[in-house]
Amino acid sequence: MARADGVVVALRPGDQAAWIPRCVAQSELARLMFEKPLAQTPDEALRLQKLLSESGKSFRIGYTFCGTPWAADIREFVAQDQSGVLAIEWQFLAHHYRHDLPNWKRSHPEGGGAIRFYGIQLIAVLAELGYREVAESRSFGPSEQEIVRWTATVAGKGLPDCRLVVDCRSDVTEFVIQAQSPRGPQKRLFSNRDPFGDDARMATPNALDSRVGLLQGLIDPLLQPGSGGPVWYDDVLLLWQNIEARSTFSLA
C-alpha cells in the first residue's frame, strides 16, 4: 500500500471497516474501491463514509445494480409515471444455503443476510432515484441474527411507491421488475433468473461475466482526478438506516 496510488478492498464488512481508516491514512492512495455493504451496520457505514468523503480521495462502492440496463428502465418508468406502482422481487437460493455453509453471509450482525448483503444493492438503486421514505419494512428468518427474507414499501417525492421482496432462501429462482400504471395494464420491465442474467444490453466482449463490465463502469471514474464519491452515496446509507429502524421481525 505504501507504494500504490490505488487499492481495491474486497473483504467481509467488518474487516473492510477496519481497513478504511488505514487507507485514508495513506497519503499516496488517491483511488479507493470498496465492497458493499461498506460496514456491518448503517450507522458504522455512515461514520466511515464521512471519513472517506472528508479525505479528499476518490472512492467507489460496489453498487453494481445501479449500472444495469434494467436500472435505466426503472429510471425511465419513474420519470414518466409518478402515480404508478413499482414492484421488484428477487428470489433465489444463496450459495451458502444450497451447500449448507455456516459462513458470515448468513449473519445479519456481520453484514450478511437479505437486507445488508443482498438488499443493499436494491436500496442503492432506489436511493439514487430519490426514494427516501419507508412505509413498511419486515424481515423474516430463523432468528433476528439470520434474516433470509425481507419485504418493504418505500416512497419518494414525485415517485411511484416501490414494493420490494428479497428472499435468499427460496425454492424459486427469479428476478422480476413489474410496473403498474393507473393508465394501463401491468407490464414487466425485466424478468430473468438473476439480476445479471441474459440481457443483450449487458453483453461483454469475449463472453465475459456481465459483472465485469459493471465493475469497469465503477472503476473508470476513479481514473479521473478528484472525482470523490457520488453525492447520493449518503442517501443510500440513510435509506438503509431508515429501513432497519422501521423493520419488524417475524420467525420463518
C-alpha positions as CSV (number, residue, x, y, z in Angstrom):
1,M,0.0,0.0,0.0
2,A,2.9,2.4,0.7
3,R,3.9,2.2,-3.0
4,A,0.4,2.2,-4.5
5,D,-1.8,5.1,-5.7
6,G,-5.0,3.0,-5.6
7,V,-6.4,0.0,-3.8
8,V,-9.4,-2.4,-4.1
9,V,-10.7,-3.7,-0.8
10,A,-12.9,-6.8,-1.2
11,L,-13.3,-8.2,2.3
12,R,-16.0,-9.1,4.8
13,P,-17.8,-5.9,6.0
14,G,-16.2,-6.0,9.5
15,D,-12.7,-6.4,8.0
16,Q,-13.3,-3.8,5.4
17,A,-14.5,-1.3,8.1
18,A,-11.1,-1.9,9.9
19,W,-9.2,-1.2,6.7
20,I,-10.9,2.1,5.7
21,P,-9.1,4.3,8.3
22,R,-5.8,2.7,7.2
23,C,-6.5,3.5,3.6
24,V,-7.4,7.1,4.4
25,A,-4.2,7.5,6.4
26,Q,-2.0,6.5,3.4
27,S,-1.3,9.9,1.8
28,E,-0.2,8.4,-1.6
29,L,-3.5,6.5,-2.0
30,A,-5.8,8.6,-4.3
31,R,-8.2,5.9,-5.6
32,L,-10.2,3.5,-3.4
33,M,-12.7,0.8,-4.3
34,F,-14.8,-1.0,-1.7
35,E,-17.3,-3.8,-1.5
36,K,-20.9,-3.4,-0.3
37,P,-22.1,-3.1,2.4
38,L,-19.4,-0.6,3.4
39,A,-19.7,-1.8,7.0
40,Q,-21.8,-4.2,9.2
41,T,-24.4,-1.6,10.2
42,P,-25.7,1.5,8.6
43,D,-24.5,3.7,11.5
44,E,-21.0,2.4,11.1
45,A,-21.1,2.8,7.4
46,L,-22.2,6.4,7.7
47,R,-19.3,7.1,10.0
48,L,-16.8,5.6,7.6
49,Q,-18.3,7.2,4.5
50,K,-18.0,10.6,6.2
51,L,-14.3,9.7,6.8
52,L,-13.9,8.9,3.1
53,S,-15.7,12.0,1.9
54,E,-13.6,14.2,4.1
55,S,-10.3,12.5,3.0
56,G,-10.5,14.1,-0.5
57,K,-9.7,10.7,-2.1
58,S,-11.7,9.3,-5.0
59,F,-13.8,6.3,-4.0
60,R,-16.5,4.0,-5.2
61,I,-18.6,1.2,-3.6
62,G,-19.7,-1.9,-5.4
63,Y,-23.3,-0.9,-6.0
64,T,-23.2,-2.7,-9.4
65,F,-27.0,-2.9,-9.8
66,C,-27.1,0.9,-10.4
67,G,-25.3,0.4,-13.7
68,T,-27.6,-2.3,-15.1
69,P,-29.9,-1.7,-18.1
70,W,-32.9,-2.6,-16.0
71,A,-32.0,0.2,-13.5
72,A,-32.2,2.5,-16.5
73,D,-35.6,1.1,-17.3
74,I,-36.7,1.9,-13.8
75,R,-35.4,5.5,-14.2
76,E,-37.4,5.9,-17.4
77,F,-40.6,4.5,-15.8
78,V,-40.5,6.7,-12.6
79,A,-39.8,9.7,-14.7
80,Q,-42.9,9.1,-16.7
81,D,-45.4,7.8,-14.1
82,Q,-45.4,9.3,-10.6
83,S,-48.7,7.7,-9.7
84,G,-48.0,4.1,-10.6
85,V,-46.6,1.3,-8.5
86,L,-43.2,-0.4,-9.0
87,A,-42.6,-3.9,-7.7
88,I,-39.2,-5.7,-7.5
89,E,-39.0,-9.3,-6.5
90,W,-35.6,-11.1,-6.1
91,Q,-35.9,-14.8,-5.1
92,F,-33.1,-17.3,-5.1
93,L,-31.3,-19.9,-3.0
94,A,-28.0,-18.4,-1.9
95,H,-24.8,-20.4,-2.3
96,H,-24.3,-20.8,1.4
97,Y,-27.8,-22.3,1.8
98,R,-27.5,-24.5,-1.2
99,H,-24.3,-26.0,0.2
100,D,-25.1,-25.6,3.9
101,L,-22.1,-23.3,4.6
102,P,-22.1,-21.7,8.1
103,N,-20.4,-18.5,6.9
104,W,-20.9,-14.8,7.7
105,K,-23.3,-14.2,4.8
106,R,-26.0,-15.8,7.0
107,S,-25.3,-13.4,9.8
108,H,-27.2,-10.1,9.9
109,P,-24.9,-8.6,12.6
110,E,-21.9,-9.4,10.4
111,G,-23.4,-7.6,7.4
112,G,-24.9,-10.6,5.7
113,G,-28.5,-11.7,5.0
114,A,-31.4,-10.5,2.9
115,I,-31.1,-6.8,3.8
116,R,-27.5,-6.0,4.5
117,F,-25.7,-8.1,1.9
118,Y,-28.3,-8.6,-0.9
119,G,-30.9,-5.9,-0.3
120,I,-28.4,-3.1,-0.1
121,Q,-28.0,-3.4,-3.9
122,L,-31.7,-2.5,-4.4
123,I,-31.5,0.1,-1.7
124,A,-28.7,1.8,-3.7
125,V,-30.8,1.8,-6.9
126,L,-33.8,3.4,-5.2
127,A,-31.7,5.9,-3.2
128,E,-30.1,7.1,-6.4
129,L,-33.6,7.6,-7.8
130,G,-34.7,9.7,-4.9
131,Y,-36.5,7.2,-2.6
132,R,-36.2,8.4,1.0
133,E,-39.3,7.3,2.9
134,V,-40.1,3.8,4.3
135,A,-43.8,3.0,4.6
136,E,-43.2,-0.6,5.8
137,S,-40.3,-3.0,6.3
138,R,-40.5,-6.6,7.5
139,S,-37.8,-9.2,7.9
140,F,-38.1,-12.9,8.4
141,G,-35.8,-15.8,9.4
142,P,-35.0,-18.4,12.0
143,S,-33.7,-15.6,14.3
144,E,-33.1,-11.9,14.2
145,Q,-29.4,-12.8,13.6
146,E,-30.3,-14.7,10.4
147,I,-32.6,-12.8,8.1
148,V,-33.5,-14.8,4.9
149,R,-36.4,-12.7,3.6
150,W,-37.2,-9.0,3.5
151,T,-40.2,-7.1,2.3
152,A,-40.6,-3.4,2.2
153,T,-42.5,-0.5,0.6
154,V,-40.6,2.7,0.0
155,A,-41.6,6.1,-1.3
156,G,-40.1,9.3,-2.6
157,K,-41.3,12.8,-3.6
158,G,-42.8,12.6,-7.1
159,L,-42.1,8.9,-7.3
160,P,-44.3,5.8,-7.5
161,D,-44.4,3.6,-4.4
162,C,-42.0,0.7,-4.7
163,R,-42.6,-2.7,-3.2
164,L,-39.6,-4.9,-2.6
165,V,-39.2,-8.6,-1.9
166,V,-35.7,-10.2,-1.3
167,D,-35.7,-13.9,-0.5
168,C,-32.3,-15.6,-0.4
169,R,-33.6,-19.0,0.8
170,S,-36.3,-19.5,-1.8
171,D,-37.2,-22.6,-3.9
172,V,-37.9,-20.1,-6.7
173,T,-35.1,-18.5,-8.8
174,E,-36.2,-15.3,-10.4
175,F,-35.6,-11.5,-10.6
176,V,-38.7,-9.7,-11.7
177,I,-39.5,-5.9,-12.0
178,Q,-43.1,-5.0,-12.7
179,A,-44.6,-1.6,-13.3
180,Q,-48.3,-0.9,-12.8
181,S,-49.7,2.4,-14.2
182,P,-53.2,3.6,-13.4
183,R,-53.5,4.4,-17.1
184,G,-52.7,1.0,-18.4
185,P,-52.0,-2.7,-17.7
186,Q,-49.2,-4.1,-15.6
187,K,-46.1,-4.7,-17.5
188,R,-42.8,-6.4,-16.8
189,L,-39.8,-4.1,-17.1
190,F,-37.3,-7.0,-16.6
191,S,-37.6,-10.8,-15.9
192,N,-34.8,-13.2,-15.6
193,R,-33.3,-15.8,-13.3
194,D,-31.0,-13.2,-11.7
195,P,-30.1,-9.5,-11.9
196,F,-27.2,-10.2,-14.2
197,G,-29.0,-12.7,-16.4
198,D,-29.5,-12.9,-20.2
199,D,-29.9,-9.3,-21.4
200,A,-28.2,-8.4,-24.7
201,R,-27.6,-4.9,-23.3
202,M,-25.2,-6.4,-20.7
203,A,-23.2,-8.5,-23.2
204,T,-19.4,-8.2,-22.7
205,P,-16.5,-8.9,-25.2
206,N,-15.3,-12.5,-25.2
207,A,-18.4,-13.6,-23.3
208,L,-17.1,-12.3,-20.0
209,D,-19.4,-12.4,-17.0
210,S,-21.6,-9.3,-17.3
211,R,-20.5,-8.1,-13.9
212,V,-17.0,-7.4,-15.4
213,G,-18.5,-4.6,-17.4
214,L,-20.5,-3.2,-14.5
215,L,-17.4,-3.2,-12.3
216,Q,-15.4,-1.4,-15.0
217,G,-18.1,1.2,-15.1
218,L,-17.5,1.8,-11.4
219,I,-13.7,1.9,-11.6
220,D,-13.3,4.0,-14.7
221,P,-14.3,7.3,-13.0
222,L,-11.6,6.7,-10.4
223,L,-9.0,7.3,-13.1
224,Q,-10.2,10.9,-13.3
225,P,-8.5,13.2,-10.8
226,G,-10.5,14.4,-7.8
227,S,-13.7,12.5,-8.5
228,G,-14.5,12.0,-4.8
229,G,-17.6,9.9,-4.3
230,P,-21.1,10.3,-5.8
231,V,-23.3,12.6,-3.7
232,W,-26.1,10.0,-3.5
233,Y,-23.9,7.6,-1.5
234,D,-25.0,9.2,1.7
235,D,-28.7,8.8,0.6
236,V,-28.1,5.0,0.3
237,L,-26.9,4.7,3.8
238,L,-29.7,7.0,5.2
239,L,-32.4,4.9,3.4
240,W,-30.7,1.7,4.7
241,Q,-30.7,3.2,8.2
242,N,-34.4,4.2,7.9
243,I,-35.3,0.7,6.6
244,E,-33.7,-1.0,9.6
245,A,-35.2,1.4,12.1
246,R,-38.7,0.7,10.7
247,S,-38.3,-3.1,10.3
248,T,-40.3,-5.6,12.3
249,F,-39.1,-9.2,12.6
250,S,-41.1,-12.5,12.3
251,L,-39.9,-16.0,12.7
252,A,-39.9,-18.0,9.5
